[in-house]
Amino acid sequence: MKPKEKGQLARQRLLVSCCPARDVSCSSSSAVRGTIGDQLTKWNGVTTPKFHGLDNYATAMATGFLELVQNNLSLILAMVVIPTILGLLLAGLLFSYIAPRFGVRAANFFRAGFYLPQVMPVAIAGVVWGWILAPDGALNALLQAIGLACSPTTGWEDAGPRSSRSWHDDLVPGGFPLVIFFTALQRTDPALA
């Protein structure tokens, strides 16, 4: 291939590779413009929108807007940051500690255990954990079988102000990041470490 043809081919590849970026930037900028346009109007969803100016912003600031921002930041922390950090730590623990000492099967078992609540409906998970943690449930039966009997009258539900299921509920959001990070660690070239 001649140098001129190589240059044309390289330009064509660059143009084709930039098309998705252009499409994304155009679609997102039109969405942003539409959102700002909606914020400057008064519209109930049925009638014709009427230009309202910055009055919507003044109303939002007067009615506890900063509290709403604080609540959103709290949700971002609880639903994004903490599960990601938890998933990364658990993936590192499974990959660096559990897998070398107990085998990949054990690590995969724990990985599946952390990920299973992500794919099971919440109602079914609640019923299953209720069966496991009931005073006459599977966990108490297992503990009695190995000689660590728990009082059948108290069970696991009286462990504190929150249900004893809460430890698992707190770990559930980290299940998806755990699977992603663990898979990434398995696919990483050992020579890079």
Helices and strands as residue ranges (DSSP letters): H 3-39, E 41-42, E 50-51, H 55-62, H 65-76, I 77-81, H 82-93, I 94-98, H 99-102, H 104-119, H 122-133, H 138-145, H 166-171, G 172-174, H 175-187, G 190-192
